[in-house]
Amino acid sequence: MDVRQLRYFLAVVDHGGAHRAAEHLFVAQPSVTQTIRRLEADLGTSLFLRQGRGLVLSPSGAALVAPAREAVRSLDVARETVAAVDGLRGGQLRIASMPSQVVSPLTGLIAAYADAYPHVQVAVVAAARPDDVRDALRRGAAEVGIVAAAGTHEAFADLDHVPIETQSFVLVARDDAGLPPGDRALAVGELTGLRLVTGQPGTGMRRVADAIVAATDCRITVEIEHREGLLPLVLSGLGVAVVTDSWRPLADAVGLRVRRLAVEDTLDVGLVWQRHRLSPAAAAFVAVIQNADDVTDPGLGGTAG
């Protein structure tokens, strides 16, 4: 058994078959198939079972997944640790982040990190929900993750965690949206007849939007998974959007009104990672967050600490 075999095995597991695994690995499909067969021969057992046109893990294959991930991760960390003896002069940091947190605080965090470690390549993996961040860490698609949830510390008690900030919710709307006048925070009961543009279920923004719908005559007109489409939809006059206050600078920049919502819901934003040794690049990212009083982009707002 060697690490190449384990990487191919995990690629088949994560991508649902040899064809997609080969595309991900940039190799020919027969190479993946032959490597898996050699691994099965070495172990003396079948790792996958044919089900229709696809493959499913056998009991032996399911038992191998966690040790294989740990073995591959340990080898990667060992290689990067040796390479970093003379300082972080290369390598890659992979971060899984929920969409709104890419706006803030992640942009500022990456800027601070890149200033300290300019030779490390940073890759950000999209994760729509907190559980998607957890899954990216589990699969090894990312080494650290930025999550936002009500009570992040409790929700991710099985992971190591560093708190970053707490975000509240706001409404963003055009001037003609019919919001109550003034700049004070709006109570849910004051909202009438609004059309809402929302994210998908399972997000904090959607939870607040659903609470508004339940308590008023407002209704959801557009549900969109692509968070980058929220502000353009609001600008087009399709409705108002519930977002976190990290979106305020972007909304201001495109001429939308931003009103605070008088709701108890907030999102605790934090950095999470699995409880094992981090690579030097990831450990340095954690240290940047732990040691900084304000590492977010001043143009985007928010603090980390």
C-alpha positions in Angstrom: 0.0 0.0 0.0 1.3 3.5 -0.9 0.0 7.0 -0.6 -0.8 7.2 -4.3 -3.2 4.3 -3.9 -4.8 6.0 -1.0 -5.2 9.3 -2.8 -6.9 7.5 -5.7 -9.1 5.6 -3.4 -10.2 8.7 -1.6 -10.8 10.5 -4.9 -13.2 7.7 -6.0 -15.0 8.0 -2.6 -15.3 11.8 -2.7 -16.3 12.1 -6.4 -18.6 9.1 -6.6 -16.8 7.0 -9.2 -13.6 6.3 -11.1 -14.5 8.6 -14.0 -15.0 11.7 -11.9 -12.0 10.8 -9.7 -9.8 10.6 -12.8 -11.0 14.1 -13.9 -10.2 15.5 -10.5 -6.7 13.8 -10.5 -6.0 14.8 -14.1 -5.3 11.2 -15.1 -6.9 8.6 -17.4 -9.7 6.6 -15.9 -7.9 3.2 -16.5 -5.1 4.5 -14.2 -7.5 5.0 -11.4 -9.2 1.7 -12.0 -5.9 -0.2 -12.1 -4.6 1.5 -9.0 -7.8 0.6 -7.0 -7.5 -3.0 -8.1 -3.9 -3.2 -7.0 -4.9 -1.7 -3.6 -7.6 -4.3 -3.3 -5.1 -7.0 -4.1 -2.7 -5.7 -1.5 -5.4 -5.7 1.1 -7.0 -8.9 0.0 -10.5 -7.5 -0.1 -12.9 -5.6 -2.3 -13.2 -1.9 -1.4 -16.2 -1.1 -3.7 -19.3 -2.9 -4.8 -21.0 -2.3 -8.1 -24.5 -0.8 -7.8 -26.2 -0.1 -11.1 -23.8 2.0 -13.1 -22.0 3.3 -10.0 -19.8 2.2 -7.1 -20.6 2.1 -3.4 -18.2 1.3 -0.6 -18.0 -2.2 0.7 -17.8 -2.6 4.5 -14.0 -3.0 4.1 -13.9 0.2 2.0 -15.9 2.1 4.5 -13.5 1.0 7.2 -10.5 2.3 5.2 -11.8 5.9 4.6 -10.9 7.4 7.9 -7.4 5.8 8.2 -6.7 6.7 4.6 -7.5 10.3 5.1 -5.4 10.5 8.2 -2.4 8.8 6.5 -2.6 11.1 3.5 -3.0 14.2 5.7 -0.1 13.1 8.0 2.2 12.7 5.0 1.2 16.1 3.6 1.8 17.7 6.9 5.2 16.0 7.3 6.3 17.2 3.9 5.2 20.7 4.5 6.8 20.8 8.0 10.1 19.9 6.5 9.7 22.4 3.8 8.9 25.1 6.3 12.0 24.6 8.5 13.6 27.7 7.0 10.3 29.7 7.1 7.1 29.6 5.1 8.5 30.2 1.6 5.8 28.3 -0.3 3.0 25.8 0.2 -0.8 26.2 0.1 -3.5 27.1 2.6 -7.0 25.8 1.8 -9.9 27.5 3.6 -13.5 26.4 3.5 -15.8 29.4 4.0 -19.5 30.3 3.9 -20.3 32.9 1.2 -21.2 35.9 3.4 -18.1 35.4 5.5 -15.9 35.7 2.4 -17.1 39.3 2.2 -16.1 39.8 5.8 -14.1 38.8 7.8 -12.2 36.4 5.4 -11.0 39.1 3.0 -9.3 41.0 5.8 -7.9 37.8 7.3 -6.4 36.7 4.0 -4.9 40.2 3.5 -3.2 40.1 6.9 -2.0 36.5 6.3 -0.7 37.3 2.8 1.2 40.3 4.2 3.0 38.1 6.7 3.4 35.0 4.4 3.4 36.3 0.8 4.7 33.1 -0.7 1.9 30.8 0.5 -0.9 30.3 -2.0 -4.3 30.6 -0.5 -7.3 28.7 -1.9 -10.9 29.3 -0.7 -13.4 26.5 -1.1 -17.1 27.4 -1.2 -19.3 26.0 1.5 -23.0 27.0 1.5 -23.8 25.9 5.1 -22.0 25.2 8.3 -22.2 21.4 7.7 -20.6 21.9 4.3 -17.6 23.5 6.1 -17.4 20.5 8.4 -17.6 18.1 5.4 -14.8 20.0 3.6 -12.6 19.6 6.6 -13.5 15.9 7.0 -12.7 15.2 3.3 -9.5 17.1 3.4 -10.7 19.6 0.8 -9.7 22.3 3.3 -7.6 22.4 6.4 -9.4 25.3 8.2 -12.9 26.7 7.9 -14.8 29.9 8.5 -18.2 29.2 9.9 -21.1 31.4 11.0 -23.9 30.0 13.1 -25.9 30.7 16.2 -23.6 29.4 19.0 -20.7 28.3 16.8 -18.7 27.1 19.8 -21.5 24.7 20.9 -22.3 23.6 17.3 -18.7 22.8 16.5 -17.6 21.4 19.9 -16.0 18.5 18.2 -13.6 20.8 16.4 -10.9 23.2 17.6 -12.3 26.7 17.3 -11.2 30.4 17.5 -13.9 33.0 17.7 -13.6 35.9 15.3 -16.6 38.2 15.5 -20.4 38.4 16.0 -22.5 39.5 13.1 -26.1 40.9 13.3 -28.7 41.1 10.5 -29.8 44.0 8.3 -32.2 44.7 5.5 -30.8 46.0 2.2 -33.3 47.7 -0.1 -33.8 50.3 -2.8 -35.1 53.7 -1.8 -38.5 52.9 -3.3 -38.9 49.6 -1.3 -41.3 51.2 1.2 -39.3 50.7 4.4 -40.4 52.8 7.4 -38.6 56.2 7.4 -35.6 57.0 9.5 -32.4 55.2 10.4 -33.4 53.4 13.5 -33.5 49.6 13.8 -36.6 48.1 12.4 -38.8 45.7 14.4 -40.2 42.7 12.5 -43.7 43.9 13.2 -43.1 47.1 11.3 -42.4 45.3 8.1 -45.4 45.1 5.8 -45.9 44.0 2.2 -42.3 43.4 1.5 -41.0 41.0 -1.1 -38.0 39.2 0.2 -34.9 37.9 -1.7 -33.4 35.1 0.4 -30.7 32.5 0.5 -31.5 28.8 0.7 -32.8 27.1 3.9 -30.3 26.2 6.5 -28.6 29.6 6.6 -28.9 32.3 9.3 -30.2 34.8 6.8 -32.9 32.5 5.7 -33.9 31.8 9.3 -34.5 35.5 9.9 -36.3 35.9 6.6 -38.6 32.9 7.5 -39.3 34.6 10.9 -40.3 37.8 9.1 -42.7 35.9 6.8 -44.2 34.0 9.7 -45.0 37.2 11.6 -46.0 39.6 8.8 -47.7 39.7 5.4 -44.2 39.8 3.8 -43.5 37.0 1.3 -40.5 35.4 -0.3 -40.3 36.1 -4.0 -36.8 34.8 -4.9 -34.7 32.1 -3.3 -31.1 31.9 -4.6 -28.2 29.7 -3.7 -25.7 32.0 -5.3 -25.2 34.6 -2.6 -23.4 36.9 -5.0 -26.7 37.4 -6.8 -28.5 38.9 -3.8 -27.6 42.6 -4.3 -28.1 42.6 -8.1 -31.6 41.1 -7.5 -32.4 43.9 -4.9 -31.0 46.5 -7.3 -33.3 45.2 -10.0 -36.3 45.9 -7.8 -37.3 42.3 -7.1 -37.4 42.8 -3.4 -35.4 43.4 -0.2 -32.8 41.1 1.3 -31.9 40.0 4.8 -28.1 39.8 5.0 -25.5 40.1 7.7 -24.1 43.5 8.5 -20.8 42.5 6.9 -22.6 43.3 3.6 -23.1 46.9 4.5 -20.1 48.4 2.7 -21.0 46.6 -0.5 -24.6 47.7 -0.3 -23.6 51.3 0.4 -21.2 51.2 -2.5 -24.0 50.3 -5.0 -26.5 52.8 -3.6 -28.8 50.5 -1.6 -30.3 51.5 1.8 -29.2 49.5 4.8 -31.4 49.2 7.9 -30.6 47.3 11.1 -33.1 44.7 12.2 -34.2 44.6 15.8 -34.0 40.8 16.2 -32.1 38.7 18.7 -30.6 36.5 16.1 -26.9 36.9 15.5 -24.2 34.8 13.9 -21.0 33.8 15.7 -18.2 33.7 13.2 -15.3 31.5 14.0 -12.3 29.6 12.6 -12.6 25.8 13.0 -10.3 22.9 12.2 -10.1 19.2 13.0 -8.3 18.2 16.2 -5.0 17.0 14.7 -1.7 18.6 13.9 -2.0 21.5 11.4 0.3 22.1 8.5 2.7 25.0 9.0 0.7 27.2 6.6 -2.6 26.5 8.5 -1.0 26.9 11.9 0.3 30.3 10.8 -3.2 31.3 9.7 -4.6 30.4 13.1 -1.8 32.4 14.8 -2.5 35.4 12.6 -6.1 35.4 13.9 -5.2 34.7 17.5 -2.6 37.5 17.6 -4.5 40.2 15.7 -6.7 42.9 17.3 -8.1 44.0 13.9 -7.3 41.9 10.9 -10.3 42.7 8.7 -10.3 45.0 5.7 -11.1 48.5 7.0 -13.1 49.0 3.8 -15.4 46.1 4.6 -15.9 46.6 8.3 -15.8 44.2 11.3 -13.1 43.1 13.6 -11.4 39.9 14.6 -10.3 39.0 18.0 
